[in-house]
Amino acid sequence: MDDRKALITLDGESSAEDDPIILQKEAGPTSKAVQDFGLHQREEPSTSALARRATLSGNNHLLDDSQPLLMGNNSVPPDIPINGSAGSPNRNINSSEPIFHLRSRTAAASTPNYESLDYEVCENTLFQDEQRKRLTERFSLRKDIIRWIIFIQIGIITALIACTIDIIIEELSIRKYTFLYNSVKENVPLSDASDRDLLIPYLYWLLFSIVPVAFGAAMVTYIEPITAGSGIPQVKSYLNGVKIPRIVRIKTLAVKAIGVITSVVGGLAGGKEGPMIHAGAVVAAGISQGKSTTFLKDFRIFKAFRDDHEKRDFVLGGGAAGVSAAFGAPIGGMLFSLEEAASFWNQNLIWRTLVASIISVFTLNIVLSAYHGLNDFTFTGLFNLGKFDTPLKFDYFELPIFMILGVTGGLLGAAWNSLNTKINKFRKRFIPWKIGKVLEAVVVAMMGVTLACLMIYFINDCRPLGNDPTNNPVQLFCEDNEYNAVAALWFQTPEATVRSLFHDPPGSHKILTLALFTVVYYVLSCATFGLNVSLGVFIPTALVGAAWGRLLAMLTYYVFPQAEFLHPGKYALIGAAANLGGVLRMTISLSVILMETTGVETSFFFPLIIALISAKWVGDYFNEGIYDTQIQVNHVPMLTWEPLPQYKGLKAREILSKPVICIKIRDSANYIYEMLKKCDHNGFPVVDDVCGDRRSEGRVCGIILRSQLIVILLKSLYVENKRFWLPETSIQTFRDLYPRFPSIKSVRKLDEKINYTVDLSMFMNPSPIRVNPHDSVPRIFQIFRALGLRHLLVINHENRIAGIITRRDFIYK
Amino acid sequence: MDDRKALITLDGESSAEDDPIILQKEAGPTSKAVQDFGLHQREEPSTSALARRATLSGNNHLLDDSQPLLMGNNSVPPDIPINGSAGSPNRNINSSEPIFHLRSRTAAASTPNYESLDYEVCENTLFQDEQRKRLTERFSLRKDIIRWIIFIQIGIITALIACTIDIIIEELSIRKYTFLYNSVKENVPLSDASDRDLLIPYLYWLLFSIVPVAFGAAMVTYIEPITAGSGIPQVKSYLNGVKIPRIVRIKTLAVKAIGVITSVVGGLAGGKEGPMIHAGAVVAAGISQGKSTTFLKDFRIFKAFRDDHEKRDFVLGGGAAGVSAAFGAPIGGMLFSLEEAASFWNQNLIWRTLVASIISVFTLNIVLSAYHGLNDFTFTGLFNLGKFDTPLKFDYFELPIFMILGVTGGLLGAAWNSLNTKINKFRKRFIPWKIGKVLEAVVVAMMGVTLACLMIYFINDCRPLGNDPTNNPVQLFCEDNEYNAVAALWFQTPEATVRSLFHDPPGSHKILTLALFTVVYYVLSCATFGLNVSLGVFIPTALVGAAWGRLLAMLTYYVFPQAEFLHPGKYALIGAAANLGGVLRMTISLSVILMETTGVETSFFFPLIIALISAKWVGDYFNEGIYDTQIQVNHVPMLTWEPLPQYKGLKAREILSKPVICIKIRDSANYIYEMLKKCDHNGFPVVDDVCGDRRSEGRVCGIILRSQLIVILLKSLYVENKRFWLPETSIQTFRDLYPRFPSIKSVRKLDEKINYTVDLSMFMNPSPIRVNPHDSVPRIFQIFRALGLRHLLVINHENRIAGIITRRDFIYK
C-alpha cells in the first residue's frame, strides 16, 4: 500500500488534460508509464446517462465504473442476500468493473512502499463534536497536565531501560575481559619473547565474540529485522512523517535491547547510543498510546493522544530522553533530537522534550550512583567519556590546527560514509539470505578479534605499570612491572577505549600502535555499520577520531618536541569531534554532547565547534551524513528542510499524479468497497456537484482516508441504518482502531448492504489543503512540509480536481 | 495603514451571505460593527448593466462603485486632463464614489496600527522569470556563499559594536566611580562616626547620574522613541512578522548605542544586553540589504536578499550575534534567539545563526583581549559574570532547596512583571509629554542615588580589607583596614555587582545589607524598566536574584550553622537563575547563558534548570513573561505558537473580515488609483470571470499587494504602453523600492492615463492560500502561522471570495 493515488483509472475520465510536458517526461527512459497512454477510457454514453439519471433520482447506490474485467459480478441488489445473481431487477445498468492502469512514475518497482503518517488532524464533524464537548478550560488543562505526566514517564522509563542495558553490558564486559586477562596470564606465563603463545586466549576471545554476536544477529535477523543498525535513520524518518512498520513496537524494543547488549559485549565496533534513542522512541510511543499491540493489551488510558500527530511529539521526546540517557547529557540530548531527528518543531514541544531529557538524566544518575555504590548523595553528572581533570586550555594559534583537524575529519568521514555505503550495497546484493547475514556478523566479529590479536602479537608496546589507566593491565610479552599498551586498547569496550584515549597520560602509546589501531578500527567500524545487528555508529566514530587526533598530536610533538601545547587528550577530543562531524554532519548537538560527557569548560566549546564546522563543510562537499545516506539508500521518501534545487522552475501540474479516484459525498457502499479492494491509495478526494458517474469532474469538498472508509464499512455506518449507529458513533470509534487499521480484506462482503449509501459529510476532512496547477513546486513543497501534509489536492479554477500530490511526488529524481 | 481589508464597501456587493452567527456576535456588546448593517448597498440595475456591457466591450476603465459621498468627483475622462469636469462624453455612467464603512472589529480605535511583513514570497510571473534565469547550479551556490558571507559580516560587526559599547561603558564607569571614591575619601576623612558627611559625594553622584541619564533619555525621547527599553520585544515582534516602523534603521542603532551607554554609566538599574540584541538586529538588516535609508545610500549589493523573508532570517542571526556578544556565550546566544526571539525556524537558519554567534564571540574575544592587554594568545572565553574558581558541587538533598528557590523566583518574578506593567500603564496615562518622560528618567536616577546613599549612610557594614573583591574599597565610616560593604555594592555597574554577589567570599555582607539591597533594587529595577531610556532587563533581574539567593543562603546558614553546603555564591547563581526565570520565562537559553558566563561545569546545568523550570511554571500561573507582557500592552498583533484556546470551536466564517475589495485581473488604472486612495488595505484579491462590476463575485485567481499596485501606477505599467516598459521590467523593479514603498500620495493624478488598463496577471501572486468558510480557526491559524502568511483568502465552494483573514483577525479578544 502506498500513497500514490493516481495509479488507477476507476472513473470514466478522459485524460485529455494531460500536459504535454508530463507526457514527454513520462515517455523518457526513466519512466515506466507507457501503460498510461492506454488510459483514455471510452465512455458508453447511454450507460452514463442512465447512471446520471439514477443519481439524480436518489438511487445513487449504483456502481458507476465500467468493464467487467478484473473481478466477477459481486455486486448484488440490496434485497437479495445471495451472491452472484447478476442482472437483478434493481440494477438498471450492467455494473462493469474498471481496468487497472498502474502508473508508477515515482517509485521503482523494487523499492519498499512506505506510507505516510497522518500528521494533519482530520477536523471532521465528529472531531468538532468532540471539541465542542471539551471546550471547557478544565478539559484543556487536564490534557496538558496528562501530556506533561506522559513526558515525565517517558524520561523515567527510558532512563531505566538505558540503565539496565548499561549495567548488563558493563557486568558482562568486565567478566569477559577479566576472563581473557586471566587466560592470557595463565597461558603466557613468561615475559620471554620466545614463548609467544596466544592461541588459547585467542580461541577464548573468538568464542566470547562469536556466541553473543551470533545470538544477537540471529535475533535481529529472524525476529525483527527493523532493529538492525542504530535506529536513528528510522526514527528520523518516522518523525518526518514516513510510516516505518513495526518501528515503535515493544517487541522491537526487546530485540533491540538484547541485540545491542550482545553486540557490544561481543566486541563489535559499535556503541549503544543509537539504539538507546530508538529505545526511547519506542517507550514514548508505547506509553503515550496506553496500549500495546505486542501484548494485545489496551489500558484504556491516554485515549485522546491516539493519533499520529500527538504520537510524533511524544516520540521526539522519547528520542531526546534516549540520547540524554545514553550520554548523560540533557541539553545535548535535546539538541540532538532537534538537530538530527526532528522535522517539526515548536516551542512547547521543545520545552517538554527538555523536561523529558532532564528527568531521564536524573533517573539515570540516581540508579547508576546506587549501582556504583556512590552513596554520598553528591550529584556528579555522568561523564560517560571521562572527565578532564585539568581544564583544557588553548592558544589562538591552535585554532588553525583545529581547523586542519576538522578538515581531516571531514575527509575521513566522507570517505567512511562512501565506503560504508558501498559495502552496504554489496551486502544487499550478494547476501540476501538470512543465515548469510548472521554469518556475516560472525565473520566481522572474528575479523575484529583476529586483527586485535595480530596487533597484540606483533607490536611490542610495553609501558611501565603504575599510572596505567586500564582495569586489566595485561603483562603479555612485557617485563614485570610493565603492561602491554596494545592489549590495553583492545581489552575493553569501545567506550572505555575512547575514555582511555582522552585521558591517558602523554606517552601511553607508541605511534605505531595508534596508527595501526586507527586503520584497523576505521575499517572495522566501516564493515560493522550495516551488519544485521543493533549497534550505533557514534562511539566507533568517536574512537577512530580520538585515535587519529591523539596520533597527530604525538606525531607533531615528535617533530617539534618544544610544542608543549600538544596535550594528547585535548587533540584526541578534537579529533573525535572532527571525525564525528565528518561522519554524522551534526555540529551543535555534538559539541554540547562532547562537552557534557567530558565535563570540559564552556570556553572549550569554541575549538570543538571549529573542528565540527570544518568537518561538516568539507564532508558536505562530498556526500551526505551517514544517517541521511542510509535513508536515501533505503529509498525512504524523506522530505528535506528545503525544496530540492532540481524542483526550481517546475509547476505543480508537472509533478502531480492523476487521474484521481474521487468519491461522491453520498456514494454507494459497494462502489467504495470495490474501489478499496482494487486500489491501494490512501486518500480520496470527496466531491459533490457530480454529474452522474463523472466523479472526477465534481467539485472538491473534502478528502477521506482509506482507513476511515474501512472503518465506515466495518462498522456499517450507512445512511440507511443511521438510527442504529448515529448516537454512539464519535471520533473515538475511529481512534479505537488506531494505529493499525484493518485492511479491506477484513471487511466481509457487503451482501445485503450492497445497495446502501455512505454519507461522507460527517467523516471526511472538510478542509483539505488545495493548490493550483500553476503553483510552483518549491512553494507547494513548503506548504506540504510546513503543515506536515499527506495529500495535497491540486484543483483547477473551478474547484474541480486536477490531481493529487503526495510525499512520493516530491522525491522524484 | 493596516491589514484589515474588509473595512470598506467598494463593490456593490450584497452581504446577504452574512452568517447569522456573525451578525449575532457583532451585535454583541463588544462589537463596534453596528455600522456594518448599513452596508447592503442598493444596486442600480441599469448602471451595473451598462457597466457590464462597458467591461465586455473592453472599456473597463470605469469606476464601478457608487455614491459620491466621501470624495469629490475626481475621476476625469482620459482625454480631458483638467479636473472636476463631470459627465464627460466618454463616461457612460455616473462614476459615483463609494461610501466608507469602517468595521473595526478587532482593533480598538486607540491602538497603533501595525502592518504585517510579507514573509510569503510572491511567486508571480516576474519572480518565475528571474528564477528561470537563475536556474543554474552556479547561481544558487553563489547566493548561498553570499549568504554565508553576510552572516559572518553580521557576526563581526555586531561584535565590534558590542565591544565599543562595552569599552566605553567600562572606561566611563571606572572614571565615575574612581572620582566618587576619591571624593568620599576627601570628604569623609575620618572613620569617626560623628562626622558623617556625605553631602558633597552625594551631590557629585547625583550630577554624574543626572547628566548622562537626562542626555540619554532626551535622545531616546526626541530623536528615536522606538529605542526605549530593551528592544527585545520589538525584535521579537519583527521576527513574528509585524512591521515595527524604524526598528532596523542605522539611526535607531546610533541612538540605542548612545542611550545604553549613558543609562548604564548614569547608574540606572539596567543592563546592556537587551540593546545589544537590538543592535545586532539592526546590523543584520543593514548589511543584508546593502543599503541604508538613514544615509540614503544604496551600495547596489545583495540585491537578491531584498525581501522581508530573507531579511527576517538575517535579523535572527543578528539578534543571536548580539546576545552572544553581550554575554560572550555563543550557544546561549543562539538558543536565546531560538527560544525567545524566533517565530520561524529551520535547520539551515539555525546553522547560520550559530556561525554568526561564534564569529561574534570570537571577534569580541580578540578585541577585548587586546583591550585588556592579555597578549598571551590564550583564549579564555569571556566570563562576563565571573568564573567560579572551584567547581560548584551539590548534593541530592539540595534539589528541593533549588526548587524552592525557583518557586520564590517565580513568585517574585510574576509580582515584578505585574508591578512593572502597572507602573507602565500609569506612565502611559499620566506622563504623555516628552519632557515629562525625560524628567521621569532623571527622577528615577536620582531616587536610585538617594536610596543608595541612604543605605550607605545608615547601615554600618564594615569588612576587613584584604580579600576585598571590589575595585574601589571605600573606607567610609569604617575603621582603617576595613572597607564599607554597602558602598562596595553600589559603587560599580550592576554587572560588576552581580559578579561580586557570585564570587565574594562567604561573609562579605551583613544580612541587613543584602536584604535592604534586594528590596531597593527590586523596586528600582521595576521603576526603571519602561522608562524612556535604552536599557535591558537581564542584568538587574539577575542582580536582584543573586542578592536574594545569597541572602537566603546566609539566613539559612545563620539558622543552621552546620550546613556547610550553603556556599553563598552558588545560591546567588541559583537565585539569579530563578529570578530570571520568573521574569523572562525562558529556560534553556538562560541556563546555557549562565553556564557560559560563569564557566560552571556542565553538571551544574541540572540545578540551574530545576530552578528555572520551577520559576517558569509558577510564574506562568500568574502572568506572562515580561517581553510578552510588553508586546501585549502595546497591542502588537503577535501570533502565538499555538492557537488561542478561545478560538476552539470557531469557524473561519466567524472571524473573517468582509466584504472584500477585489480587483479584476484586467482592471482600469483609475479604479485602482481611486481605490488605493480611499482605503488602506494592503492586500486585494484578484478575480476574473467577473460579471460587469460585481468584482466580489468573481473567481479568485490571485492576490496583489498594495505596494505592488503603487509601483505599477508609479511606473505606469499599463497594457496600453506595454511595449515601452515590458522589456526592462523585472522583479527587480519592485525590489528596488523595498522596503519603503511610496504611498499612494506620491502617485500623481492619472490624468491622461485615466482610461488605461492594468493587467495584473504578470504582477499578482497567483498562488494565494485559500481556505473554506467552514474550516476551524485553530486549523487556519496553524496554516497562517506555519506559512508566515499576511493574507488568507476565504473562498466558497465555487472559488469565489467569502472573506479575508489577516493577522489582526486572530488577535481578537
Interface residues (C-beta under 8 A of the other chain):
Chain A: V121 E123 Q128 Q131 R132 L135 E137 S140 A329 P330 I331 M334 E339 W345 N346 Q347 N348 I350 W351 L354 V355 I358 V361 F362 I366 D376 F377 T378 F379 T380 G381 K393 F394 D395 Y396 F397 L399 T587 I588 S591 V592 M595 E596 G599 E601 T602 S603 F605 F606 I609 I610 I613 W641 E642 P645 K648 G649 D689 R699 C701 P766 S767 I769 R770 V771 N772 H774 D775 S776 R779 Q782 I783 A786 L787 H797 E798 N799
Chain B: V121 E123 Q128 Q131 R132 L135 E137 S140 A329 P330 I331 M334 E339 W345 N346 Q347 N348 I350 W351 L354 V355 I358 V361 F362 I366 D376 F377 T378 F379 T380 G381 K393 F394 D395 Y396 F397 L399 T587 I588 S591 V592 M595 E596 G599 E601 T602 S603 F605 F606 I609 I610 I613 W641 E642 P645 K648 G649 D689 R699 C701 P766 S767 I769 R770 V771 N772 H774 D775 S776 R779 Q782 I783 A786 L787 H797 E798 N799
